[in-house]
């Protein structure tokens, strides 16, 4: 009888341990405006709290993260981690050099895109030179009663009981590639909305200024709701399809993800490869604005230009 009880205790213990292992995909949390950090998944085990974080950056910039989890007034330290760089939606295994050019298309230097997986060292900022880094960070385990925690300063109020649930974007808002040459492409996009004012935004899921501009334009779009203006968002294959589809769920408007080979032939990309870029077309299909880059207050300028284009 004693032997039987021992076996039962082991089984109960194993079941209890297994019940404590949880995976929360797409957890609900407060993301700082324009944040480069996106929490993809949380794994809870008896020995660690594992965070899967995507860090987006436009080829450079020191990213200093406060590598601590805070919950219920206590801190849980980073134990280990690793960084996996990606480029054009694929893991980057070797270093790559890309030319840096100015607005005139003149070469000004070289970007070193560092490839290869590397360990993440606590207390040491890392150089993000890919389009996106995937960080897999192992922290001290959280107690079973924790339901909300913070990660550093940019990922706040992570919920372990709620996830972000968003309806998929309607197929009617996914544009079909027009039959046009790169030189005619922007005009062809605007021509799909006859009699409308068309605002076109060139962006990517990994581009922080692009995402900031999109966030800043939300109240402007709300103010213009019901008016004869449409918003079109264009990207290419450097935005991984699954991530792109997830990103556009809350973005009202029309969307197109084109091949990188076609994108790189667009005259505005040839002249200046940077994004974001913005175009505005009036009701007659005439381009009335082209702006490269996002600057503070640009959304108010865009609003004024849109209202001007809406005038009879």
C-alpha positions, -999 to 999 in steps of 0.1 A, spaced: 0 0 0 28 24 8 44 18 -26 10 26 -43 7 59 -24 42 69 -35 33 64 -71 2 84 -67 21 113 -51 45 114 -79 17 114 -105 -1 142 -86 31 162 -84 38 158 -121 3 169 -129 6 200 -107 39 209 -123 25 205 -158 -6 226 -149 18 255 -140 34 256 -174 15 281 -195 20 299 -229 3 332 -235 4 342 -272 -2 378 -281 -8 390 -245 -27 421 -237 -5 450 -226 0 488 -228 25 496 -255 43 530 -254 35 553 -283 61 547 -310 77 518 -291 102 496 -308 94 467 -285 66 442 -293 58 414 -269 49 383 -289 46 355 -263 51 347 -226 60 312 -214 56 305 -177 74 275 -162 85 265 -127 121 275 -135 117 306 -157 95 333 -172 104 334 -209 96 365 -230 96 365 -268 101 402 -278 105 416 -313 125 448 -315 120 469 -346 147 493 -358 155 510 -390 191 497 -393 207 511 -362 204 528 -329 214 518 -294 186 501 -276 190 503 -239 165 480 -221 159 478 -183 160 440 -182 139 434 -152 104 421 -147 84 440 -120 53 424 -104 35 431 -71 63 454 -60 91 429 -66 117 425 -92 127 394 -112 161 394 -128 172 384 -163 190 350 -162 199 345 -198 188 353 -234 197 354 -270 192 377 -300 182 365 -335 185 392 -362 163 391 -393 162 409 -426 135 408 -453 116 385 -430 143 359 -429 169 350 -402 202 368 -410 230 343 -404 260 363 -417 270 400 -417 258 421 -446 269 455 -458 244 479 -474 252 513 -489 239 544 -470 226 571 -494 214 607 -489 183 624 -504 202 631 -536 210 594 -540 247 599 -532 265 572 -513 276 585 -479 288 553 -462 280 517 -454 256 501 -430 270 470 -413 241 446 -408 253 422 -381 241 387 -386 243 356 -365 226 346 -332 243 360 -301 238 358 -263 220 387 -247 242 401 -218 225 417 -188 234 453 -183 250 457 -218 230 476 -245 231 459 -279 234 473 -313 203 466 -334 214 467 -370 188 444 -385 153 453 -395 140 433 -366 156 415 -337 139 386 -320 149 385 -283 142 354 -262 148 363 -226 148 340 -196 139 357 -163 135 344 -128 101 325 -124 71 345 -114 49 333 -85 17 316 -95 -5 344 -81 9 371 -105 -15 382 -132 1 415 -143 37 426 -147 59 452 -164 90 448 -185 114 478 -184 98 511 -194 82 503 -227 60 472 -221 36 479 -193 8 461 -176 13 428 -193 -18 406 -186 -14 369 -180 -52 364 -182 -61 385 -213 -49 385 -249 -52 410 -277 -81 399 -299 -87 417 -331 -109 409 -361 -90 401 -393 -91 429 -419 -118 425 -446 -105 412 -479 -122 442 -496 -96 465 -480 -67 445 -494 -57 461 -527 -48 441 -558 -15 451 -575 -24 475 -604 -12 468 -639 13 497 -641 50 504 -644 69 516 -614 68 552 -629 30 550 -631 24 531 -599 14 559 -575 -10 574 -600 -25 540 -606 -32 535 -569 -49 569 -567 -69 561 -598 -86 532 -580 -106 558 -560 -121 582 -586 -135 614 -571 -118 608 -537 -88 625 -521 -62 598 -516 -35 598 -489 -8 572 -495 16 561 -467 48 540 -476 58 521 -444 71 488 -430 64 468 -399 100 472 -387 101 510 -393 97 529 -360 92 564 -376 66 549 -399 47 533 -370 49 566 -350 34 585 -380 6 560 -382 -2 564 -345 -1 602 -348 -25 602 -378 -52 583 -359 -70 613 -344 -68 631 -378 -84 601 -395 -111 601 -369 -118 638 -375 -120 632 -413 -143 602 -409 -172 604 -434 -154 628 -458 -143 619 -493 -108 608 -483 -92 574 -483 -60 562 -467 -38 537 -484 -8 519 -468 19 504 -490 47 481 -479 69 453 -493 82 418 -485 106 432 -458 74 433 -437 68 396 -429 33 387 -441 20 373 -408 33 403 -389 19 427 -416 -15 412 -414 -15 415 -376 -3 451 -378 -30 463 -402 -59 450 -382 -64 483 -363 -54 505 -393 -85 516 -411 -79 521 -448 -66 501 -477 -35 480 -478 -11 465 -503 21 444 -497 41 443 -529 72 424 -540 105 440 -529 118 438 -565 90 461 -577 92 484 -547 129 489 -553 121 502 -588 97 529 -576 112 563 -587 108 578 -552 126 547 -537 154 549 -563 159 586 -555 157 581 -517 154 547 -502 141 558 -468 107 555 -454 82 567 -444 71 585 -475 37 602 -480 17 612 -511 -15 631 -514 -37 631 -545 -67 654 -551 -101 645 -564 -89 648 -600 -60 623 -594 -33 649 -594 -4 646 -569 -4 676 -546 20 665 -519 51 642 -515 69 642 -482 99 621 -471 102 612 -435 80 619 -405 86 650 -383 68 662 -351 36 679 -361 35 665 -396 0 651 -390 -14 686 -387 2 696 -420 -13 665 -436 -47 674 -422 -45 709 -436 -35 696 -471 -62 670 -471 -89 696 -462 -75 719 -489 -78 690 -514 -113 683 -503 -125 718 -512 -148 720 -542 
